[in-house]
Amino acid sequence: MNVLDLLSQLRQAKIQVALEGEKLKIKAPQGALTAELKNSLKEHKQEIIEFLQESQKPTADVPTIKPINRSGELPLSYTQKAV
């Protein structure tokens, strides 16, 4: 099982996984965290931490949204024109 599959399985079970500093925090409804899931978490703990750390990094590929001047008339969207 890879990290994405494990995180997907946890999400379906309504188990929340988060990072607090360097520590992995798990919040689960009572009875949702089975022995199998606990073992998978222990086995993949470092991979999950690395995945979550990487997902929190800002990406340089995302362009910055720049504000436009709102003092004049704004162009209508396609839907607004059609109405």
PDB file as gemmi writes it, atoms N, CA and C in Angstrom:
CRYST1    1.000    1.000    1.000  90.00  90.00  90.00 P 1                      
ATOM      1  N   MET A   1       0.851  -1.178   0.000  1.00  0.00           N  
ATOM      2  CA  MET A   1       0.000   0.000   0.000  1.00  0.00           C  
ATOM      3  C   MET A   1       0.893   1.235   0.000  1.00  0.00           C  
ATOM      4  N   ASN A   2       0.583   2.181  -0.889  1.00  0.00           N  
ATOM      5  CA  ASN A   2       1.368   3.411  -0.904  1.00  0.00           C  
ATOM      6  C   ASN A   2       0.709   4.458  -0.004  1.00  0.00           C  
ATOM      7  N   VAL A   3       1.379   5.569   0.175  1.00  0.00           N  
ATOM      8  CA  VAL A   3       0.930   6.605   1.099  1.00  0.00           C  
ATOM      9  C   VAL A   3      -0.419   7.181   0.672  1.00  0.00           C  
ATOM     10  N   LEU A   4      -0.603   7.444  -0.612  1.00  0.00           N  
ATOM     11  CA  LEU A   4      -1.871   8.003  -1.076  1.00  0.00           C  
ATOM     12  C   LEU A   4      -3.037   7.058  -0.827  1.00  0.00           C  
ATOM     13  N   ASP A   5      -2.819   5.776  -1.052  1.00  0.00           N  
ATOM     14  CA  ASP A   5      -3.872   4.789  -0.783  1.00  0.00           C  
ATOM     15  C   ASP A   5      -4.214   4.756   0.703  1.00  0.00           C  
ATOM     16  N   LEU A   6      -3.186   4.801   1.533  1.00  0.00           N  
ATOM     17  CA  LEU A   6      -3.402   4.780   2.981  1.00  0.00           C  
ATOM     18  C   LEU A   6      -4.153   6.028   3.436  1.00  0.00           C  
ATOM     19  N   LEU A   7      -3.738   7.192   2.959  1.00  0.00           N  
ATOM     20  CA  LEU A   7      -4.419   8.429   3.342  1.00  0.00           C  
ATOM     21  C   LEU A   7      -5.859   8.435   2.841  1.00  0.00           C  
ATOM     22  N   SER A   8      -6.099   7.883   1.679  1.00  0.00           N  
ATOM     23  CA  SER A   8      -7.452   7.775   1.151  1.00  0.00           C  
ATOM     24  C   SER A   8      -8.301   6.860   2.027  1.00  0.00           C  
ATOM     25  N   GLN A   9      -7.733   5.756   2.422  1.00  0.00           N  
ATOM     26  CA  GLN A   9      -8.434   4.810   3.291  1.00  0.00           C  
ATOM     27  C   GLN A   9      -8.754   5.461   4.641  1.00  0.00           C  
ATOM     28  N   LEU A  10      -7.821   6.211   5.178  1.00  0.00           N  
ATOM     29  CA  LEU A  10      -8.046   6.901   6.449  1.00  0.00           C  
ATOM     30  C   LEU A  10      -9.159   7.937   6.296  1.00  0.00           C  
ATOM     31  N   ARG A  11      -9.139   8.653   5.205  1.00  0.00           N  
ATOM     32  CA  ARG A  11     -10.162   9.685   4.970  1.00  0.00           C  
ATOM     33  C   ARG A  11     -11.551   9.066   4.880  1.00  0.00           C  
ATOM     34  N   GLN A  12     -11.652   7.935   4.201  1.00  0.00           N  
ATOM     35  CA  GLN A  12     -12.940   7.245   4.086  1.00  0.00           C  
ATOM     36  C   GLN A  12     -13.444   6.791   5.452  1.00  0.00           C  
ATOM     37  N   ALA A  13     -12.526   6.474   6.348  1.00  0.00           N  
ATOM     38  CA  ALA A  13     -12.887   6.058   7.702  1.00  0.00           C  
ATOM     39  C   ALA A  13     -13.078   7.252   8.627  1.00  0.00           C  
ATOM     40  N   LYS A  14     -13.029   8.474   8.059  1.00  0.00           N  
ATOM     41  CA  LYS A  14     -13.185   9.728   8.807  1.00  0.00           C  
ATOM     42  C   LYS A  14     -12.088   9.927   9.856  1.00  0.00           C  
ATOM     43  N   ILE A  15     -10.892   9.423   9.530  1.00  0.00           N  
ATOM     44  CA  ILE A  15      -9.724   9.580  10.388  1.00  0.00           C  
ATOM     45  C   ILE A  15      -8.906  10.742   9.844  1.00  0.00           C  
ATOM     46  N   GLN A  16      -8.648  11.722  10.691  1.00  0.00           N  
ATOM     47  CA  GLN A  16      -7.903  12.913  10.279  1.00  0.00           C  
ATOM     48  C   GLN A  16      -6.433  12.760  10.650  1.00  0.00           C  
ATOM     49  N   VAL A  17      -5.567  13.104   9.711  1.00  0.00           N  
ATOM     50  CA  VAL A  17      -4.118  13.044   9.913  1.00  0.00           C  
ATOM     51  C   VAL A  17      -3.568  14.436   9.651  1.00  0.00           C  
ATOM     52  N   ALA A  18      -2.743  14.940  10.582  1.00  0.00           N  
ATOM     53  CA  ALA A  18      -2.189  16.287  10.428  1.00  0.00           C  
ATOM     54  C   ALA A  18      -0.789  16.326  11.025  1.00  0.00           C  
ATOM     55  N   LEU A  19      -0.050  17.351  10.619  1.00  0.00           N  
ATOM     56  CA  LEU A  19       1.275  17.579  11.172  1.00  0.00           C  
ATOM     57  C   LEU A  19       1.208  18.695  12.193  1.00  0.00           C  
ATOM     58  N   GLU A  20       1.860  18.495  13.309  1.00  0.00           N  
ATOM     59  CA  GLU A  20       2.075  19.553  14.293  1.00  0.00           C  
ATOM     60  C   GLU A  20       3.578  19.600  14.513  1.00  0.00           C  
ATOM     61  N   GLY A  21       4.221  20.538  13.829  1.00  0.00           N  
ATOM     62  CA  GLY A  21       5.677  20.576  13.845  1.00  0.00           C  
ATOM     63  C   GLY A  21       6.196  19.382  13.077  1.00  0.00           C  
ATOM     64  N   GLU A  22       6.940  18.541  13.746  1.00  0.00           N  
ATOM     65  CA  GLU A  22       7.482  17.325  13.129  1.00  0.00           C  
ATOM     66  C   GLU A  22       6.688  16.084  13.528  1.00  0.00           C  
ATOM     67  N   LYS A  23       5.624  16.264  14.314  1.00  0.00           N  
ATOM     68  CA  LYS A  23       4.868  15.119  14.832  1.00  0.00           C  
ATOM     69  C   LYS A  23       3.594  14.895  14.026  1.00  0.00           C  
ATOM     70  N   LEU A  24       3.252  13.632  13.871  1.00  0.00           N  
ATOM     71  CA  LEU A  24       2.044  13.231  13.174  1.00  0.00           C  
ATOM     72  C   LEU A  24       0.925  13.113  14.205  1.00  0.00           C  
ATOM     73  N   LYS A  25      -0.159  13.835  13.994  1.00  0.00           N  
ATOM     74  CA  LYS A  25      -1.309  13.798  14.893  1.00  0.00           C  
ATOM     75  C   LYS A  25      -2.466  13.110  14.178  1.00  0.00           C  
ATOM     76  N   ILE A  26      -3.129  12.216  14.910  1.00  0.00           N  
ATOM     77  CA  ILE A  26      -4.227  11.445  14.348  1.00  0.00           C  
ATOM     78  C   ILE A  26      -5.462  11.638  15.212  1.00  0.00           C  
ATOM     79  N   LYS A  27      -6.571  11.961  14.568  1.00  0.00           N  
ATOM     80  CA  LYS A  27      -7.842  12.126  15.262  1.00  0.00           C  
ATOM     81  C   LYS A  27      -8.843  11.211  14.583  1.00  0.00           C  
ATOM     82  N   ALA A  28      -9.395  10.263  15.359  1.00  0.00           N  
ATOM     83  CA  ALA A  28     -10.271   9.261  14.768  1.00  0.00           C  
ATOM     84  C   ALA A  28     -11.512   9.054  15.625  1.00  0.00           C  
ATOM     85  N   PRO A  29     -12.644   8.783  14.957  1.00  0.00           N  
ATOM     86  CA  PRO A  29     -13.831   8.413  15.721  1.00  0.00           C  
ATOM     87  C   PRO A  29     -13.576   7.097  16.464  1.00  0.00           C  
ATOM     88  N   GLN A  30     -14.278   6.913  17.552  1.00  0.00           N  
ATOM     89  CA  GLN A  30     -14.074   5.709  18.349  1.00  0.00           C  
ATOM     90  C   GLN A  30     -14.335   4.461  17.509  1.00  0.00           C  
ATOM     91  N   GLY A  31     -13.390   3.541  17.542  1.00  0.00           N  
ATOM     92  CA  GLY A  31     -13.509   2.278  16.827  1.00  0.00           C  
ATOM     93  C   GLY A  31     -13.087   2.321  15.369  1.00  0.00           C  
ATOM     94  N   ALA A  32     -12.794   3.503  14.840  1.00  0.00           N  
ATOM     95  CA  ALA A  32     -12.438   3.617  13.413  1.00  0.00           C  
ATOM     96  C   ALA A  32     -11.004   3.174  13.146  1.00  0.00           C  
ATOM     97  N   LEU A  33     -10.144   3.324  14.131  1.00  0.00           N  
ATOM     98  CA  LEU A  33      -8.727   2.993  13.942  1.00  0.00           C  
ATOM     99  C   LEU A  33      -8.499   1.528  14.296  1.00  0.00           C  
ATOM    100  N   THR A  34      -8.568   0.690  13.271  1.00  0.00           N  
ATOM    101  CA  THR A  34      -8.407  -0.755  13.468  1.00  0.00           C  
ATOM    102  C   THR A  34      -6.929  -1.095  13.678  1.00  0.00           C  
ATOM    103  N   ALA A  35      -6.681  -2.315  14.119  1.00  0.00           N  
ATOM    104  CA  ALA A  35      -5.308  -2.782  14.320  1.00  0.00           C  
ATOM    105  C   ALA A  35      -4.533  -2.744  12.998  1.00  0.00           C  
ATOM    106  N   GLU A  36      -5.209  -3.089  11.900  1.00  0.00           N  
ATOM    107  CA  GLU A  36      -4.571  -3.068  10.577  1.00  0.00           C  
ATOM    108  C   GLU A  36      -4.155  -1.643  10.198  1.00  0.00           C  
ATOM    109  N   LEU A  37      -5.047  -0.679  10.433  1.00  0.00           N  
ATOM    110  CA  LEU A  37      -4.725   0.715  10.128  1.00  0.00           C  
ATOM    111  C   LEU A  37      -3.608   1.234  11.026  1.00  0.00           C  
ATOM    112  N   LYS A  38      -3.627   0.851  12.303  1.00  0.00           N  
ATOM    113  CA  LYS A  38      -2.555   1.265  13.220  1.00  0.00           C  
ATOM    114  C   LYS A  38      -1.210   0.758  12.724  1.00  0.00           C  
ATOM    115  N   ASN A  39      -1.172  -0.490  12.291  1.00  0.00           N  
ATOM    116  CA  ASN A  39       0.077  -1.068  11.785  1.00  0.00           C  
ATOM    117  C   ASN A  39       0.527  -0.356  10.514  1.00  0.00           C  
ATOM    118  N   SER A  40      -0.411  -0.055   9.627  1.00  0.00           N  
ATOM    119  CA  SER A  40      -0.068   0.659   8.394  1.00  0.00           C  
ATOM    120  C   SER A  40       0.465   2.050   8.704  1.00  0.00           C  
ATOM    121  N   LEU A  41      -0.139   2.715   9.687  1.00  0.00           N  
ATOM    122  CA  LEU A  41       0.339   4.040  10.088  1.00  0.00           C  
ATOM    123  C   LEU A  41       1.756   3.973  10.642  1.00  0.00           C  
ATOM    124  N   LYS A  42       2.013   2.987  11.492  1.00  0.00           N  
ATOM    125  CA  LYS A  42       3.366   2.825  12.047  1.00  0.00           C  
ATOM    126  C   LYS A  42       4.376   2.538  10.936  1.00  0.00           C  
ATOM    127  N   GLU A  43       3.981   1.680  10.015  1.00  0.00           N  
ATOM    128  CA  GLU A  43       4.866   1.272   8.924  1.00  0.00           C  
ATOM    129  C   GLU A  43       5.185   2.433   7.976  1.00  0.00           C  
ATOM    130  N   HIS A  44       4.211   3.297   7.728  1.00  0.00           N  
ATOM    131  CA  HIS A  44       4.369   4.376   6.747  1.00  0.00           C  
ATOM    132  C   HIS A  44       4.463   5.762   7.382  1.00  0.00           C  
ATOM    133  N   LYS A  45       4.717   5.813   8.683  1.00  0.00           N  
ATOM    134  CA  LYS A  45       4.711   7.084   9.405  1.00  0.00           C  
ATOM    135  C   LYS A  45       5.639   8.125   8.776  1.00  0.00           C  
ATOM    136  N   GLN A  46       6.873   7.771   8.534  1.00  0.00           N  
ATOM    137  CA  GLN A  46       7.834   8.733   7.979  1.00  0.00           C  
ATOM    138  C   GLN A  46       7.438   9.173   6.575  1.00  0.00           C  
ATOM    139  N   GLU A  47       6.923   8.258   5.777  1.00  0.00           N  
ATOM    140  CA  GLU A  47       6.467   8.608   4.427  1.00  0.00           C  
ATOM    141  C   GLU A  47       5.293   9.589   4.485  1.00  0.00           C  
ATOM    142  N   ILE A  48       4.381   9.380   5.429  1.00  0.00           N  
ATOM    143  CA  ILE A  48       3.228  10.272   5.587  1.00  0.00           C  
ATOM    144  C   ILE A  48       3.701  11.657   6.004  1.00  0.00           C  
ATOM    145  N   ILE A  49       4.623  11.714   6.948  1.00  0.00           N  
ATOM    146  CA  ILE A  49       5.164  13.000   7.406  1.00  0.00           C  
ATOM    147  C   ILE A  49       5.808  13.741   6.239  1.00  0.00           C  
ATOM    148  N   GLU A  50       6.629  13.050   5.461  1.00  0.00           N  
ATOM    149  CA  GLU A  50       7.287  13.671   4.310  1.00  0.00           C  
ATOM    150  C   GLU A  50       6.270  14.143   3.273  1.00  0.00           C  
ATOM    151  N   PHE A  51       5.232  13.332   3.041  1.00  0.00           N  
ATOM    152  CA  PHE A  51       4.189  13.708   2.092  1.00  0.00           C  
ATOM    153  C   PHE A  51       3.461  14.971   2.547  1.00  0.00           C  
ATOM    154  N   LEU A  52       3.087  15.018   3.816  1.00  0.00           N  
ATOM    155  CA  LEU A  52       2.376  16.188   4.342  1.00  0.00           C  
ATOM    156  C   LEU A  52       3.264  17.429   4.337  1.00  0.00           C  
ATOM    157  N   GLN A  53       4.546  17.268   4.656  1.00  0.00           N  
ATOM    158  CA  GLN A  53       5.466  18.407   4.618  1.00  0.00           C  
ATOM    159  C   GLN A  53       5.593  18.942   3.194  1.00  0.00           C  
ATOM    160  N   GLU A  54       5.701  18.042   2.239  1.00  0.00           N  
ATOM    161  CA  GLU A  54       5.839  18.440   0.837  1.00  0.00           C  
ATOM    162  C   GLU A  54       4.571  19.128   0.335  1.00  0.00           C  
ATOM    163  N   SER A  55       3.421  18.641   0.776  1.00  0.00           N  
ATOM    164  CA  SER A  55       2.160  19.225   0.311  1.00  0.00           C  
ATOM    165  C   SER A  55       1.919  20.616   0.890  1.00  0.00           C  
ATOM    166  N   GLN A  56       2.614  20.971   1.968  1.00  0.00           N  
ATOM    167  CA  GLN A  56       2.453  22.288   2.584  1.00  0.00           C  
ATOM    168  C   GLN A  56       3.375  23.339   1.975  1.00  0.00           C  
ATOM    169  N   LYS A  57       4.330  22.906   1.166  1.00  0.00           N  
ATOM    170  CA  LYS A  57       5.259  23.851   0.547  1.00  0.00           C  
ATOM    171  C   LYS A  57       4.545  24.620  -0.559  1.00  0.00           C  
ATOM    172  N   PRO A  58       4.792  25.919  -0.632  1.00  0.00           N  
ATOM    173  CA  PRO A  58       4.191  26.669  -1.745  1.00  0.00           C  
ATOM    174  C   PRO A  58       4.845  26.269  -3.062  1.00  0.00           C  
ATOM    175  N   THR A  59       4.061  26.257  -4.101  1.00  0.00           N  
ATOM    176  CA  THR A  59       4.604  25.890  -5.403  1.00  0.00           C  
ATOM    177  C   THR A  59       4.885  27.144  -6.218  1.00  0.00           C  
ATOM    178  N   ALA A  60       5.996  27.138  -6.905  1.00  0.00           N  
ATOM    179  CA  ALA A  60       6.400  28.294  -7.714  1.00  0.00           C  
ATOM    180  C   ALA A  60       5.621  28.358  -9.026  1.00  0.00           C  
ATOM    181  N   ASP A  61       5.000  27.239  -9.425  1.00  0.00           N  
ATOM    182  CA  ASP A  61       4.293  27.178 -10.696  1.00  0.00           C  
ATOM    183  C   ASP A  61       2.948  27.887 -10.673  1.00  0.00           C  
ATOM    184  N   VAL A  62       2.420  28.153  -9.503  1.00  0.00           N  
ATOM    185  CA  VAL A  62       1.102  28.775  -9.399  1.00  0.00           C  
ATOM    186  C   VAL A  62       1.245  30.282  -9.583  1.00  0.00           C  
ATOM    187  N   PRO A  63       0.600  30.824 -10.614  1.00  0.00           N  
ATOM    188  CA  PRO A  63       0.729  32.271 -10.831  1.00  0.00           C  
ATOM    189  C   PRO A  63      -0.022  33.058  -9.762  1.00  0.00           C  
ATOM    190  N   THR A  64       0.481  34.229  -9.465  1.00  0.00           N  
ATOM    191  CA  THR A  64      -0.148  35.099  -8.495  1.00  0.00           C  
ATOM    192  C   THR A  64      -1.345  35.788  -9.137  1.00  0.00           C  
ATOM    193  N   ILE A  65      -2.443  35.832  -8.418  1.00  0.00           N  
ATOM    194  CA  ILE A  65      -3.631  36.533  -8.910  1.00  0.00           C  
ATOM    195  C   ILE A  65      -3.463  38.001  -8.568  1.00  0.00           C  
ATOM    196  N   LYS A  66      -3.527  38.818  -9.585  1.00  0.00           N  
ATOM    197  CA  LYS A  66      -3.328  40.251  -9.386  1.00  0.00           C  
ATOM    198  C   LYS A  66      -4.679  40.959  -9.377  1.00  0.00           C  
ATOM    199  N   PRO A  67      -4.868  41.903  -8.460  1.00  0.00           N  
ATOM    200  CA  PRO A  67      -6.132  42.637  -8.426  1.00  0.00           C  
ATOM    201  C   PRO A  67      -6.248  43.558  -9.643  1.00  0.00           C  
ATOM    202  N   ILE A  68      -7.484  43.793 -10.056  1.00  0.00           N  
ATOM    203  CA  ILE A  68      -7.709  44.711 -11.174  1.00  0.00           C  
ATOM    204  C   ILE A  68      -8.345  45.995 -10.645  1.00  0.00           C  
ATOM    205  N   ASN A  69      -8.240  47.027 -11.431  1.00  0.00           N  
ATOM    206  CA  ASN A  69      -8.831  48.302 -11.064  1.00  0.00           C  
ATOM    207  C   ASN A  69     -10.353  48.177 -11.143  1.00  0.00           C  
ATOM    208  N   ARG A  70     -11.036  48.508 -10.076  1.00  0.00           N  
ATOM    209  CA  ARG A  70     -12.483  48.356 -10.027  1.00  0.00           C  
ATOM    210  C   ARG A  70     -13.207  49.709 -10.076  1.00  0.00           C  
ATOM    211  N   SER A  71     -12.531  50.727 -10.530  1.00  0.00           N  
ATOM    212  CA  SER A  71     -13.155  52.044 -10.556  1.00  0.00           C  
ATOM    213  C   SER A  71     -14.063  52.229 -11.774  1.00  0.00           C  
ATOM    214  N   GLY A  72     -13.860  51.452 -12.835  1.00  0.00           N  
ATOM    215  CA  GLY A  72     -14.679  51.570 -14.037  1.00  0.00           C  
ATOM    216  C   GLY A  72     -15.598  50.374 -14.184  1.00  0.00           C  
ATOM    217  N   GLU A  73     -16.178  50.219 -15.365  1.00  0.00           N  
ATOM    218  CA  GLU A  73     -17.034  49.073 -15.636  1.00  0.00           C  
ATOM    219  C   GLU A  73     -16.188  47.825 -15.856  1.00  0.00           C  
ATOM    220  N   LEU A  74     -16.660  46.739 -15.324  1.00  0.00           N  
ATOM    221  CA  LEU A  74     -15.962  45.462 -15.480  1.00  0.00           C  
ATOM    222  C   LEU A  74     -16.588  44.684 -16.622  1.00  0.00           C  
ATOM    223  N   PRO A  75     -15.781  43.891 -17.334  1.00  0.00           N  
ATOM    224  CA  PRO A  75     -16.351  43.097 -18.435  1.00  0.00           C  
ATOM    225  C   PRO A  75     -17.293  42.019 -17.892  1.00  0.00           C  
ATOM    226  N   LEU A  76     -18.338  41.707 -18.660  1.00  0.00           N  
ATOM    227  CA  LEU A  76     -19.283  40.670 -18.265  1.00  0.00           C  
ATOM    228  C   LEU A  76     -18.737  39.288 -18.618  1.00  0.00           C  
ATOM    229  N   SER A  77     -19.151  38.297 -17.840  1.00  0.00           N  
ATOM    230  CA  SER A  77     -18.777  36.920 -18.156  1.00  0.00           C  
ATOM    231  C   SER A  77     -19.658  36.439 -19.300  1.00  0.00           C  
ATOM    232  N   TYR A  78     -19.344  35.286 -19.846  1.00  0.00           N  
ATOM    233  CA  TYR A  78     -20.126  34.722 -20.948  1.00  0.00           C  
ATOM    234  C   TYR A  78     -21.583  34.525 -20.508  1.00  0.00           C  
ATOM    235  N   THR A  79     -21.776  33.997 -19.307  1.00  0.00           N  
ATOM    236  CA  THR A  79     -23.123  33.746 -18.797  1.00  0.00           C  
ATOM    237  C   THR A  79     -23.887  35.040 -18.591  1.00  0.00           C  
ATOM    238  N   GLN A  80     -23.211  36.052 -18.070  1.00  0.00           N  
ATOM    239  CA  GLN A  80     -23.890  37.327 -17.876  1.00  0.00           C  
ATOM    240  C   GLN A  80     -24.307  37.950 -19.209  1.00  0.00           C  
ATOM    241  N   LYS A  81     -23.498  37.780 -20.229  1.00  0.00           N  
ATOM    242  CA  LYS A  81     -23.847  38.302 -21.560  1.00  0.00           C  
ATOM    243  C   LYS A  81     -25.044  37.565 -22.149  1.00  0.00           C  
ATOM    244  N   ALA A  82     -25.160  36.272 -21.865  1.00  0.00           N  
ATOM    245  CA  ALA A  82     -26.214  35.447 -22.440  1.00  0.00           C  
ATOM    246  C   ALA A  82     -27.583  35.731 -21.832  1.00  0.00           C  
ATOM    247  N   VAL A  83     -27.637  36.292 -20.651  1.00  0.00           N  
ATOM    248  CA  VAL A  83     -28.909  36.531 -19.960  1.00  0.00           C  
ATOM    249  C   VAL A  83     -29.636  37.716 -20.501  1.00  0.00           C  
TER     250      VAL A  83                                                      
END                                                                             
